[in-house]
Amino acid sequence: MRAIAYYDYGGPDVLQVVDIPIPEPGAGQVRVAVRASAVNPADWKIRSGALSFGEPVFPQYPGGEIAGVVDALGPDVTEMAVGDEVLGWAVAAYAEYAISNAVARKPAELSWVDAASLPVSVSTAAKALAALKLQPGETLLINGAAGAVGSMGVQLAVADGVTVIGTASAANQDIVRELGATATTYGDGVADRVRALAPDGVDAVFDAAGHGVLPAAIELRGGTDRIVTIVDPAARELGVTFLTGGPRPVELLHQVAERVASGAFRLPGPARTFRLERAAAAQEESEKGRGPGKVVLTVS
Ligand SMILES: NC(=O)c1ccc[n+]([C@@H]2O[C@H](COP(=O)([O-])OP(=O)(O)OC[C@H]3O[C@@H](n4cnc5c(N)ncnc54)[C@H](OP(=O)(O)O)[C@@H]3O)[C@@H](O)[C@H]2O)c1
């Protein structure tokens, strides 16, 4: 099968199309014939060497989320069948086939590209909201509310009765409002703008974009309590919680997929799509760090 691999850290040009054996699913796993595989900022950060999880082992096979058709079952898998259309988290996902141990059924009305855009956003946003222990009626600030993760955070929080203020660029203010939040711009003076929108203060802050917002978040909260970031390495020295990884909430993913299919939830913008073999161009697009809309590889 065709897959994308790299043999050293570097720029997008280290990404190569390779021909490797189709992987076999183990216990608890399914093999998915991939229709679309989303690109996450972590993919280019790991490829460049900026983000590392220990000693590198090459070749590396990037990609962490897919939509496609179940093609083979591991020995003990009973809840899925060959031919099921699914979306989920996967490994080595820039490929024609990928292995997953966490897939949800894809609603028929949801496109492959939109389905592949959901898993990482859903799991990351859900983990952040859970860590913040939000209650209905509380006010949450989300930095980067038009991004893939931020926009999912807005909608999950609003669905739980939380009032959300979301930051985005001037161009994406309407999108943030359409997601159900009060919008403001990020950058200099953000603490003053948020205070004007929430005179009684914010109960929690979810930094889904970085760019040095944490001091303003601490100022708004009067301390580091109930602030989380998924991006900013300054968190450690500031005493703010940095979240990474976490559980793969298959049932929630299924519910969100149904809500997107029915129009109750929306993606912040249309995906920017690239063919699998153009993974380098796709990662360059992801590296721009601008929404709205996910960067997605189409596979077959
Ligand atoms: N730790 C984890 O587990 C985890 C998991 C997933 C993602 N992440 C990280 O989370 C970040 C967001 O991921 P994503 O997939 O949501 O990316 P994304 O869709 O590219 O969104 C990035 C967002 O950042 C916003 N942004 C750009 N400049 C900004 C600034 N100066 N201040 C505030 N916001 C700014 C953009 O808003 P505009 O488009 O309006 O400019 C955009 O919406 C990435 O750094 C990613 O690596 C971490």
The ligand as a MOL file (V3000), in Angstrom:
LIG
                    3D

  0  0  0     0  0            999 V3000
M  V30 BEGIN CTAB
M  V30 COUNTS 48 52 0 0 0
M  V30 BEGIN ATOM
M  V30 1 N -1.8580 18.9080 23.6220 0
M  V30 2 C -2.7190 18.2560 22.8460 0
M  V30 3 O -3.1830 17.1720 23.1800 0
M  V30 4 C -3.1430 18.8710 21.5300 0
M  V30 5 C -4.1030 18.2200 20.7430 0
M  V30 6 C -4.5230 18.8610 19.5680 0
M  V30 7 C -3.9760 20.0840 19.2010 0
M  V30 8 N -3.0080 20.6440 19.9730 0 CHG=1
M  V30 9 C -2.4270 21.9480 19.6070 0
M  V30 10 O -3.4620 22.9010 19.6830 0
M  V30 11 C -3.2490 23.9350 18.7290 0
M  V30 12 C -4.5100 24.1370 17.9070 0
M  V30 13 O -4.7520 22.9880 17.1190 0
M  V30 14 P -5.8860 23.0570 15.9910 0
M  V30 15 O -5.9030 21.7410 15.3210 0
M  V30 16 O -7.1380 23.6050 16.5750 0 CHG=-1
M  V30 17 O -5.2310 24.1360 14.9930 0
M  V30 18 P -5.9140 25.1400 13.9730 0
M  V30 19 O -7.2120 24.5920 13.4800 0
M  V30 20 O -4.8490 25.4980 12.9940 0
M  V30 21 O -6.2780 26.4300 14.8360 0
M  V30 22 C -5.3030 27.3180 15.2680 0
M  V30 23 C -6.0180 28.5780 15.7240 0
M  V30 24 O -5.0720 29.4630 16.2860 0
M  V30 25 C -5.5890 30.7480 16.1090 0
M  V30 26 N -4.5480 31.7540 16.2380 0
M  V30 27 C -3.6080 32.1370 15.3230 0
M  V30 28 N -2.8640 33.1330 15.8400 0
M  V30 29 C -3.3340 33.3610 17.1040 0
M  V30 30 C -2.9730 34.2670 18.1460 0
M  V30 31 N -1.9620 35.1350 18.0180 0
M  V30 32 N -3.6780 34.2020 19.3050 0
M  V30 33 C -4.6940 33.3320 19.4770 0
M  V30 34 N -5.0860 32.4660 18.5190 0
M  V30 35 C -4.4030 32.4900 17.3550 0
M  V30 36 C -6.1750 30.7370 14.7150 0
M  V30 37 O -7.2210 31.6770 14.6810 0
M  V30 38 P -7.5440 32.5240 13.3430 0
M  V30 39 O -7.6910 31.5010 12.2240 0
M  V30 40 O -8.7980 33.2240 13.6590 0
M  V30 41 O -6.3410 33.4020 13.1240 0
M  V30 42 C -6.6940 29.3100 14.5790 0
M  V30 43 O -8.0810 29.2600 14.7540 0
M  V30 44 C -2.0200 23.5050 17.9080 0
M  V30 45 O -0.8800 24.1750 18.4240 0
M  V30 46 C -1.9180 22.0200 18.1860 0
M  V30 47 O -0.5960 21.5330 18.0570 0
M  V30 48 C -2.5770 20.0720 21.1280 0
M  V30 END ATOM
M  V30 BEGIN BOND
M  V30 1 1 1 2
M  V30 2 2 2 3
M  V30 3 1 2 4
M  V30 4 1 4 5
M  V30 5 2 4 48
M  V30 6 2 5 6
M  V30 7 1 6 7
M  V30 8 2 7 8
M  V30 9 1 8 9
M  V30 10 1 8 48
M  V30 11 1 9 10
M  V30 12 1 9 46
M  V30 13 1 10 11
M  V30 14 1 11 12
M  V30 15 1 11 44
M  V30 16 1 12 13
M  V30 17 1 13 14
M  V30 18 2 14 15
M  V30 19 1 14 16
M  V30 20 1 14 17
M  V30 21 1 17 18
M  V30 22 2 18 19
M  V30 23 1 18 20
M  V30 24 1 18 21
M  V30 25 1 21 22
M  V30 26 1 22 23
M  V30 27 1 23 24
M  V30 28 1 23 42
M  V30 29 1 24 25
M  V30 30 1 25 26
M  V30 31 1 25 36
M  V30 32 1 26 27
M  V30 33 1 26 35
M  V30 34 2 27 28
M  V30 35 1 28 29
M  V30 36 1 29 30
M  V30 37 2 29 35
M  V30 38 1 30 31
M  V30 39 2 30 32
M  V30 40 1 32 33
M  V30 41 2 33 34
M  V30 42 1 34 35
M  V30 43 1 36 37
M  V30 44 1 36 42
M  V30 45 1 37 38
M  V30 46 2 38 39
M  V30 47 1 38 40
M  V30 48 1 38 41
M  V30 49 1 42 43
M  V30 50 1 44 45
M  V30 51 1 44 46
M  V30 52 1 46 47
M  V30 END BOND
M  V30 END CTAB
M  END
